[in-house]
């Protein structure tokens, strides 16, 4: 959980960043979030790969750039499950009520 908290702190919960894509594979989903500079150029890219998915609501990639990221994201661990959601929250209840969410047993984080 320390790795997740450090990531959220480093990027300010990804407030005002861009959710670029959600790749859906048979046994996993990978969310790509892009951090941009003041001119809108990509500076960093973070892939969050979820496995052991028990619930999710995914939107088409074409609408992701229109999502309001002013509240950032939620990335929590509760009862041995990881919850990812659009918007700021700190419970699984928030995760399940978000317009885009993933609940899974494992997460892999890759910064590029």
C-alpha positions in Angstrom: 0.0 0.0 0.0 3.0 2.3 0.6 3.8 2.2 -3.2 0.2 3.3 -4.0 0.2 6.1 -1.4 3.6 7.3 -2.6 2.3 7.3 -6.2 -0.9 9.2 -5.3 1.1 11.8 -3.3 3.8 12.2 -6.0 1.1 13.0 -8.7 -1.4 14.7 -6.4 -4.0 12.0 -6.9 -3.7 12.6 -10.7 -5.8 15.8 -10.4 -6.2 17.4 -13.8 -4.2 14.7 -15.6 -5.6 12.6 -18.5 -7.0 9.1 -18.4 -5.6 7.9 -21.8 -6.9 4.3 -22.2 -8.2 1.2 -20.6 -6.9 -2.0 -22.3 -9.2 -5.0 -21.6 -7.4 -8.3 -21.8 -8.9 -11.7 -21.0 -7.5 -11.8 -17.4 -6.6 -8.2 -16.7 -7.3 -4.5 -17.4 -4.6 -1.9 -17.8 -5.5 1.8 -17.1 -3.0 4.3 -18.6 -2.9 7.8 -17.0 -0.8 10.5 -18.6 0.8 13.4 -16.7 1.2 16.5 -18.8 3.2 19.7 -18.4 1.7 23.2 -18.7 1.8 23.1 -22.5 -0.1 19.8 -22.7 2.9 17.7 -23.6 3.1 14.2 -22.1 5.7 14.1 -19.3 5.0 10.7 -17.6 2.8 7.7 -18.2 1.6 5.4 -15.5 0.1 2.0 -16.2 -2.1 0.4 -13.6 -2.7 -3.3 -14.4 -5.4 -5.1 -12.5 -5.8 -8.8 -12.2 -8.3 -11.0 -10.4 -11.1 -8.5 -11.3 -14.3 -9.0 -9.4 -16.2 -5.9 -10.6 -15.7 -3.1 -13.1 -17.4 -0.4 -15.1 -15.3 0.7 -18.1 -16.0 3.4 -20.6 -14.9 3.4 -24.2 -11.5 5.0 -24.9 -13.2 7.7 -27.1 -14.9 9.3 -24.1 -12.0 9.1 -21.6 -10.4 12.4 -22.6 -13.8 14.1 -21.8 -13.9 12.9 -18.2 -13.6 15.4 -15.4 -10.3 14.7 -13.7 -10.4 17.7 -11.4 -10.9 15.4 -8.4 -8.3 13.0 -9.5 -8.6 9.2 -8.8 -9.2 6.9 -6.0 -6.8 4.0 -5.5 -7.4 2.1 -2.2 -7.1 -1.3 -0.6 -9.9 -2.6 1.5 -10.5 -6.2 2.7 -7.7 -7.6 0.4 -9.2 -5.9 -2.7 -7.9 -3.0 -4.6 -10.3 -0.4 -5.8 -9.6 2.1 -8.6 -12.2 4.8 -9.4 -12.5 8.2 -11.1 -12.9 10.9 -8.5 -11.6 11.3 -4.9 -12.8 8.9 -2.3 -11.6 6.6 0.4 -14.0 3.7 0.6 -15.2 0.9 -1.7 -18.6 2.5 -1.6 -17.2 5.4 -3.5 -15.5 3.0 -6.0 -18.7 1.2 -6.8 -20.6 4.4 -7.4 -18.0 6.0 -9.7 -18.6 6.4 -13.4 -15.5 4.3 -14.1 -14.1 1.7 -11.6 -12.2 -1.5 -11.2 -12.1 -3.8 -8.2 -9.4 -6.5 -8.2 -7.3 -8.7 -6.1 -3.9 -7.5 -7.5 -2.4 -4.4 -9.0 0.9 -3.8 -10.8 2.1 -0.2 -11.2 4.5 0.8 -14.0 5.8 4.3 -14.5 7.2 5.3 -17.9 
